[in-house]
Amino acid sequence: MLALLRKPRKQGYVAMVPQEDGCALVQLERDRDTDRLAYHAFIPGSGDGLASQLAEALRQHRLGALSCTTLMDIDQYQLLLVDAPQVPPAELRAAIRWRLRELIDFHVDDALVDVFDAPASSARGVQDHLYTVVARNNLVQARVDLLQRAGARLEVIDIPELALRNIVDRLPENPAGVAMLYFGAHRGLITLVRDSTLYLARPLDIGYQDLEQASADPRPLWDTLALELQRSMDYYDRHFQQAQIGHVLLAPLPVPVPGMVEALHESLGLAVRAVSLDEVVEMPAPLEPAEAARCFLAVGAALRRETKSL
């Protein structure tokens, strides 16, 4: 009977995504098929100071017992599309590691490797492929150590490409195919998703700071983005032979970049729009642009429902 007097244990999923100057922390609560943003914050700091600040946030908001997901930084891993080895499942990882020796610039014994299925190609004579995530063990361990010092119940280490896939899954353009543009401070990502399946991902050496600094003459940078998007979609068309991507979506930016949506639409001839987080999860109140940009990948990470960890 005493159990009936206890407060119910807080349910949901936590994502903690370190960035250059701190860590985004979000909690999502799920009610049937609806995800609600129950808590969000950006905790500034680095090293042990950041771990202490995160520990205090987890304690104060009673989030330490919830399953936690994190993401590797864009420049801390490689996502490679490799031929699927014709070996028994038990030998798959060993075969993949053997192939990686010529594809990475460090010893494969120092690598953490995981794989997930790539969509099959409809092109004749094209071999099945696997997406392979490769990261240095020491970088992964540093991420684990930080969040364990904070007291997080870390269960999954994921990558931004799959966090963006999780977000596209909640958007109305998902069935028709989406090219999602995401910008960190110094680097960005193009991800091509259709029907909640990640088809292609490419890193960009362009971040929102570059977009902001080019505000006086942004057209060359916009032309570069349009070219990279078109190259990605051309490869998608040739390799996967699916219906053409119909939409370009922009993740929230912490700085205004007026004219970019219109410029990309003019160059590509596709529908282009910015995404708002309230399309993805229920929110008690709209977020300021800087808050939405800080939390965007963390929300995508918290939307993950698979239990397997990269």
Phi and psi in degrees as a GROMACS rama.xvg file:
@    title "Ramachandran Plot"
@    xaxis  label "Phi"
@    yaxis  label "Psi"
@TYPE xy
-62.4973  -28.7989  LEU-2
-60.3017  -29.1065  ALA-3
-69.1246  -19.1839  LEU-4
-89.4819  -10.438  LEU-5
-77.9918  149.681  ARG-6
-68.1818  139.725  LYS-7
-64.0215  142.464  PRO-8
-65.863  134.499  ARG-9
-64.3399  132.491  LYS-10
-106.185  160.919  GLN-11
134.912  -167.016  GLY-12
-131.754  139.517  TYR-13
-113.562  140.129  VAL-14
-125.953  135.216  ALA-15
-126.513  112.014  MET-16
-121.263  99.2518  VAL-17
-62.2179  144.484  PRO-18
-128.735  -174.848  GLN-19
-57.7364  -38.5956  GLU-20
-120.185  20.2115  ASP-21
162.094  -152.932  GLY-22
-146.486  130.226  CYS-23
-82.0503  134.702  ALA-24
-129.33  122.411  LEU-25
-133.502  151.428  VAL-26
-125.275  127.761  GLN-27
-108.87  138.278  LEU-28
-111.354  138.998  GLU-29
-110.765  129.381  ARG-30
-124.704  104.92  ASP-31
59.0179  -115.865  ARG-32
-102.685  14.5382  ASP-33
-112.187  131.221  THR-34
-103.896  134.657  ASP-35
-122.604  134.304  ARG-36
-77.0036  101.793  LEU-37
-86.3157  -27.9294  ALA-38
-157.843  141.821  TYR-39
-149.497  148.696  HIS-40
-162.181  156.633  ALA-41
-116.726  118.521  PHE-42
-99.1819  112.047  ILE-43
-75.785  156.762  PRO-44
131.015  -176.213  GLY-45
-155.859  161.524  SER-46
59.808  -142.348  GLY-47
-64.0773  -32.5746  ASP-48
-62.885  -41.2514  GLY-49
-66.0994  -42.3555  LEU-50
-58.8145  -40.9893  ALA-51
-66.294  -41.7186  SER-52
-64.2942  -40.739  GLN-53
-65.624  -41.2152  LEU-54
-60.0627  -41.0065  ALA-55
-65.7789  -40.5783  GLU-56
-64.7642  -41.6628  ALA-57
-63.8423  -41.2534  LEU-58
-66.8205  -47.4664  ARG-59
-62.5772  -36.8485  GLN-60
-103.094  9.72973  HIS-61
54.5064  51.9025  ARG-62
-109.695  -4.43879  LEU-63
-65.4364  -23.7165  GLY-64
-88.355  -6.00392  ALA-65
-83.8519  149.702  LEU-66
-60.4681  133.868  SER-67
-118.733  138.127  CYS-68
-118.616  146.294  THR-69
-134.069  171.544  THR-70
-125.445  144.056  LEU-71
-74.3608  151.558  MET-72
-67.8998  155.22  ASP-73
-56.7864  -35.3336  ILE-74
-95.1303  13.9599  ASP-75
-105.179  5.82159  GLN-76
-156.978  169.513  TYR-77
-122.893  140.193  GLN-78
-111.141  111.588  LEU-79
-115.652  141.55  LEU-80
-98.82  111.436  LEU-81
-121.963  153.767  VAL-82
-60.3675  136.174  ASP-83
-73.1186  120.762  ALA-84
-65.7328  142.574  PRO-85
-88.9182  74.0655  GLN-86
-134.597  161.827  VAL-87
-60.5857  151.294  PRO-88
-52.3628  -36.5001  PRO-89
-65.2655  -21.4785  ALA-90
-102.451  3.80817  GLU-91
-62.387  -49.8286  LEU-92
-63.548  -39.1993  ARG-93
-63.772  -40.5022  ALA-94
-66.7799  -39.7924  ALA-95
-64.6219  -43.6171  ILE-96
-60.7237  -37.3981  ARG-97
-61.2049  -42.9701  TRP-98
-70.4779  -26.8043  ARG-99
-72.9728  -16.5337  LEU-100
-53.7824  -35.2143  ARG-101
-92.8788  -1.64524  GLU-102
-109.613  -12.2023  LEU-103
-121.502  159.43  ILE-104
-100.947  22.313  ASP-105
-143.823  168.337  PHE-106
-68.3606  135.51  HIS-107
-63.3429  -23.8862  VAL-108
-66.9875  -18.6694  ASP-109
-95.6227  11.278  ASP-110
-107.858  141.228  ALA-111
-96.3505  128.781  LEU-112
-127.157  135.485  VAL-113
-142.127  160.753  ASP-114
-134.054  152.87  VAL-115
-146.037  157.765  PHE-116
-65.8568  137.176  ASP-117
-94.0732  149.265  ALA-118
-59.8567  144.349  PRO-119
-68.3054  145.185  ALA-120
-88.1669  142.671  SER-121
-89.7516  -5.23982  SER-122
-72.0109  140.065  ALA-123
-67.7816  138.157  ARG-124
79.026  6.66503  GLY-125
-92.526  125.831  VAL-126
-73.767  151.011  GLN-127
-62.4184  147.732  ASP-128
-125.767  164.303  HIS-129
-128.729  143.728  LEU-130
-83.6794  131.018  TYR-131
-120.783  125.544  THR-132
-99.4283  125.476  VAL-133
-126.343  125.652  VAL-134
-139.249  151.95  ALA-135
-68.6858  134.633  ARG-136
-55.1436  -39.8155  ASN-137
-67.6771  -31.7654  ASN-138
-71.0743  -40.9331  LEU-139
-64.0143  -44.0433  VAL-140
-63.8767  -36.002  GLN-141
-63.2407  -39.3408  ALA-142
-66.1038  -42.9683  ARG-143
-61.6235  -45.7288  VAL-144
-60.9456  -42.8771  ASP-145
-58.8328  -49.236  LEU-146
-75.9498  -28.3601  LEU-147
-69.7192  -37.1688  GLN-148
-63.2623  -30.1923  ARG-149
-77.4762  -11.6938  ALA-150
87.375  16.0476  GLY-151
-74.9826  148.49  ALA-152
-90.4922  73.0644  ARG-153
-72.3687  124.778  LEU-154
-121.256  -25.4447  GLU-155
-138.489  133.567  VAL-156
-112.284  118.607  ILE-157
-118.513  -173.132  ASP-158
-126.439  153.554  ILE-159
-58.5253  -34.0331  PRO-160
-56.5398  -40.5631  GLU-161
-78.4982  -28.9116  LEU-162
-64.1065  -41.1414  ALA-163
-66.4968  -37.6205  LEU-164
-57.5213  -42.4044  ARG-165
-62.5772  -35.9102  ASN-166
-70.1139  -46.0484  ILE-167
-58.83  -33.7599  VAL-168
-55.9068  -26.5478  ASP-169
-94.0308  0.716947  ARG-170
-102.415  150.285  LEU-171
-65.9133  -23.0989  PRO-172
-79.164  -9.15558  GLU-173
-49.3142  -49.857  ASN-174
-62.9291  -30.0072  PRO-175
-86.6849  -11.6856  ALA-176
100.197  132.78  GLY-177
-134.817  137.83  VAL-178
-104.848  112.756  ALA-179
-99.369  130.381  MET-180
-105.951  123.251  LEU-181
-123.382  138.222  TYR-182
-124.493  120.036  PHE-183
-84.3948  -170.49  GLY-184
-61.7721  -42.2949  ALA-185
-121.374  -17.9106  HIS-186
-136.065  162.008  ARG-187
-138.137  -178.06  GLY-188
-140.46  143.095  LEU-189
-110.006  125.523  ILE-190
-125.448  135.401  THR-191
-109.494  120.308  LEU-192
-131.4  135.525  VAL-193
-138.312  134.002  ARG-194
49.8172  44.4436  ASP-195
65.852  16.556  SER-196
-110.848  127.992  THR-197
-78.233  116.017  LEU-198
-94.9053  -40.5287  TYR-199
-153.007  144.278  LEU-200
-141.943  137.296  ALA-201
-138.345  132.864  ARG-202
-76.7571  154.639  PRO-203
-123.333  139.141  LEU-204
-88.8643  43.5414  ASP-205
-135.541  127.7  ILE-206
-121.262  177.737  GLY-207
-67.2121  -23.9399  TYR-208
-66.885  -35.7298  GLN-209
-64.7151  -41.384  ASP-210
-62.7244  -40.2934  LEU-211
-68.2005  -42.9532  GLU-212
-69.6041  -23.6832  GLN-213
-90.3695  11.4462  ALA-214
-60.7196  -26.7845  SER-215
-70.9382  -33.4992  ALA-216
-144.518  73.7473  ASP-217
-82.1246  -11.9112  PRO-218
-58.1106  -43.2379  ARG-219
-58.934  -38.7153  PRO-220
-69.1835  -40.41  LEU-221
-63.6644  -38.8452  TRP-222
-62.6692  -38.7193  ASP-223
-63.5658  -44.2372  THR-224
-60.8915  -44.2924  LEU-225
-62.2035  -40.2333  ALA-226
-64.6357  -43.6191  LEU-227
-64.8854  -39.7078  GLU-228
-62.8497  -44.4573  LEU-229
-65.2543  -40.5602  GLN-230
-62.3698  -41.4749  ARG-231
-63.4427  -43.6247  SER-232
-71.1657  -32.6108  MET-233
-64.4305  -43.4597  ASP-234
-63.104  -43.659  TYR-235
-56.6374  -45.1439  TYR-236
-62.571  -44.8192  ASP-237
-69.7732  -45.1872  ARG-238
-81.1193  -43.7529  HIS-239
-98.0029  -19.9463  PHE-240
51.1588  46.7382  GLN-241
-98.5258  172.029  GLN-242
-59.8852  150.273  ALA-243
-62.1462  147.582  GLN-244
-62.7335  135.123  ILE-245
-107.781  -11.4477  GLY-246
-142.411  144.284  HIS-247
-114.622  125.385  VAL-248
-117.379  140.084  LEU-249
-109.913  126.56  LEU-250
-66.7666  155.875  ALA-251
-56.8094  143.865  PRO-252
-114.528  142.207  LEU-253
-77.8774  -10.1837  PRO-254
-127.529  146.571  VAL-255
-70.657  137.184  PRO-256
-129.984  75.4522  VAL-257
-64.2746  138.05  PRO-258
93.7207  -13.1462  GLY-259
-68.2853  -41.9163  MET-260
-58.4762  -47.1243  VAL-261
-65.8791  -38.2869  GLU-262
-66.3728  -42.2999  ALA-263
-67.4603  -38.1769  LEU-264
-62.0405  -43.3014  HIS-265
-63.4506  -40.9192  GLU-266
-74.6379  -38.6112  SER-267
-99.1468  -21.1737  LEU-268
69.694  23.9954  GLY-269
-116.957  160.554  LEU-270
-67.6541  128.278  ALA-271
-129.59  131.684  VAL-272
-154.045  162.651  ARG-273
-88.1362  146.922  ALA-274
-95.8547  139.913  VAL-275
-109.463  140.208  SER-276
-62.7687  -25.6507  LEU-277
-72.6559  -7.02391  ASP-278
-79.6368  -20.1343  GLU-279
-99.0221  -42.972  VAL-280
-136.668  154.218  VAL-281
-69.1442  141.814  GLU-282
-135.353  140.461  MET-283
-66.6188  -27.9981  PRO-284
-160.053  150.818  ALA-285
-61.0767  149.031  PRO-286
-95.0765  149.757  LEU-287
-64.8445  152.575  GLU-288
-52.1833  -42.5118  PRO-289
-65.1212  -38.5297  ALA-290
-65.0487  -45.4301  GLU-291
-61.8455  -40.9587  ALA-292
-66.0256  -40.6998  ALA-293
-62.6029  -38.8484  ARG-294
-91.0017  -10.0408  CYS-295
-58.2922  -53.5615  PHE-296
-66.7326  -34.696  LEU-297
-64.5886  -38.8028  ALA-298
-61.9838  -45.2205  VAL-299
-60.2276  -38.5848  GLY-300
-65.8978  -41.2389  ALA-301
-69.5316  -20.1516  ALA-302
-76.524  -11.2498  LEU-303
-62.0081  135.252  ARG-304
-117.909  -12.8703  ARG-305
-67.3523  151.912  GLU-306
-97.7489  -16.0065  THR-307
-72.6381  136.491  LYS-308
-101.201  140.642  SER-309
